[in-house]
Amino acid sequence: MSNFNRTGLLVARILLVLVFLLAGLNKLMNYGATADDIAAHGVPLAAVATPLAILFELGGAILVVIGYRTREAALALILFTVLATLFYHRFWEMSGQEQVINMIMFLKNLGLIGGLMMLWHLGPGELSLDAKKAAASA
């Protein structure tokens, strides 16, 4: 694989999960408001869901960036994104500008899920801890 392709896959992984990393940091820095928002959106067990959301977003993003247990991290982020999308972006229940914005967010999340599905299927590439581990055991 060329250096461009190797580096490109690393950059793609970073770009794919940047939104999760920043959202997770924001949730952590604004924990109380995050817990209130999660409860307001009808997420069951908001007190449990809040730390789990932070763990999934930050933990999943970090694992994808370093390329460690990448496929499992991608699956965890897929699960998180599906649940978050269904609780937060129910555009079919909205109208006007709120509906348009949430439809765009819904579709953006579908795109993220698609990218994460590719990552799960193809793996992280050569510039990853998963690849180093596989090479060491070969």
PLY file of the C-alpha trace (Angstrom):
ply
format ascii 1.0
element vertex 138
property float x
property float y
property float z
element edge 137
property int vertex1
property int vertex2
end_header
0.00 0.00 0.00
1.38 3.44 -0.87
2.28 5.99 1.80
-0.53 8.20 0.50
-3.09 5.43 0.95
-1.74 4.49 4.38
-1.82 8.09 5.54
-5.14 8.70 3.82
-6.79 5.90 5.79
-5.48 7.35 9.04
-6.75 10.82 8.11
-10.11 9.32 7.08
-10.44 7.58 10.46
-9.70 10.82 12.28
-12.16 12.84 10.19
-14.85 10.18 10.56
-14.79 10.27 14.36
-13.91 13.92 14.99
-17.58 14.72 15.57
-17.79 12.02 18.26
-14.62 13.21 19.95
-15.76 16.84 20.12
-19.32 15.94 21.13
-18.04 13.63 23.87
-15.73 16.32 25.23
-18.59 18.82 25.18
-20.81 16.38 27.08
-18.08 15.79 29.64
-17.40 19.51 30.14
-21.15 20.22 30.47
-22.16 17.09 32.33
-25.18 18.49 34.18
-26.68 20.15 31.11
-26.02 16.98 29.12
-27.84 14.83 31.67
-30.79 17.25 31.65
-30.89 17.26 27.83
-30.74 13.48 27.62
-33.61 13.20 30.11
-35.60 15.87 28.23
-35.33 13.82 25.03
-36.96 10.85 26.73
-33.91 8.62 26.92
-34.59 5.95 29.56
-32.32 5.92 32.61
-30.74 9.28 31.78
-28.46 9.02 34.82
-26.95 5.87 33.30
-27.21 7.00 29.68
-25.18 10.17 30.27
-21.88 8.53 31.26
-22.47 5.82 28.67
-22.90 8.42 25.92
-19.63 10.07 26.95
-17.85 6.71 27.11
-19.14 5.62 23.70
-18.29 8.91 22.01
-14.89 9.58 23.59
-13.80 5.98 23.98
-15.00 4.92 20.55
-13.42 7.92 18.86
-10.06 7.43 20.58
-9.99 3.72 19.73
-10.77 4.45 16.07
-8.10 7.17 15.86
-5.36 4.94 17.28
-6.71 1.95 15.38
-7.09 -0.35 18.38
-10.01 -2.79 18.40
-11.23 -0.67 15.54
-14.00 -2.94 14.35
-15.49 -3.22 17.83
-15.23 0.54 18.32
-16.95 1.13 14.97
-19.80 -1.18 16.00
-20.16 0.62 19.33
-20.30 3.98 17.55
-22.87 2.60 15.11
-25.07 1.49 18.00
-24.65 4.84 19.74
-25.43 6.79 16.56
-28.54 4.76 15.78
-29.91 5.33 19.29
-28.97 9.02 19.38
-30.52 9.57 15.96
-33.79 7.94 16.94
-34.07 9.93 20.18
-32.80 13.30 18.94
-33.66 13.73 15.27
-37.28 12.62 14.89
-37.84 15.07 12.04
-41.06 13.32 11.01
-42.64 14.65 14.21
-41.56 18.24 13.53
-42.43 21.04 11.17
-40.86 24.10 9.61
-37.17 24.90 10.06
-36.88 22.50 12.99
-37.95 19.66 10.68
-35.43 20.67 7.99
-32.53 20.93 10.45
-33.34 17.60 12.08
-33.78 15.86 8.74
-30.30 17.07 7.78
-28.90 15.85 11.11
-30.69 12.52 10.63
-29.17 12.13 7.15
-25.73 13.22 8.41
-25.94 10.49 11.02
-26.88 7.94 8.36
-23.71 8.98 6.51
-21.67 8.50 9.68
-23.22 5.07 10.15
-22.29 4.21 6.55
-18.69 5.31 7.10
-18.49 3.34 10.34
-19.91 0.28 8.56
-17.11 0.53 5.98
-14.54 0.88 8.76
-16.00 -2.17 10.48
-15.85 -4.15 7.25
-12.46 -3.01 5.93
-10.56 -2.41 9.16
-8.30 0.51 10.05
-5.45 0.04 7.58
-1.72 -0.26 8.16
-1.21 2.78 10.39
-3.02 1.31 13.36
-2.37 -0.65 16.51
-4.56 -3.43 15.12
-2.20 -3.80 12.13
0.88 -3.76 14.40
-0.68 -6.44 16.60
-1.56 -8.60 13.55
1.98 -8.22 12.17
3.53 -9.16 15.50
1.43 -12.33 15.78
2.11 -13.42 12.19
0 1
1 2
2 3
3 4
4 5
5 6
6 7
7 8
8 9
9 10
10 11
11 12
12 13
13 14
14 15
15 16
16 17
17 18
18 19
19 20
20 21
21 22
22 23
23 24
24 25
25 26
26 27
27 28
28 29
29 30
30 31
31 32
32 33
33 34
34 35
35 36
36 37
37 38
38 39
39 40
40 41
41 42
42 43
43 44
44 45
45 46
46 47
47 48
48 49
49 50
50 51
51 52
52 53
53 54
54 55
55 56
56 57
57 58
58 59
59 60
60 61
61 62
62 63
63 64
64 65
65 66
66 67
67 68
68 69
69 70
70 71
71 72
72 73
73 74
74 75
75 76
76 77
77 78
78 79
79 80
80 81
81 82
82 83
83 84
84 85
85 86
86 87
87 88
88 89
89 90
90 91
91 92
92 93
93 94
94 95
95 96
96 97
97 98
98 99
99 100
100 101
101 102
102 103
103 104
104 105
105 106
106 107
107 108
108 109
109 110
110 111
111 112
112 113
113 114
114 115
115 116
116 117
117 118
118 119
119 120
120 121
121 122
122 123
123 124
124 125
125 126
126 127
127 128
128 129
129 130
130 131
131 132
132 133
133 134
134 135
135 136
136 137
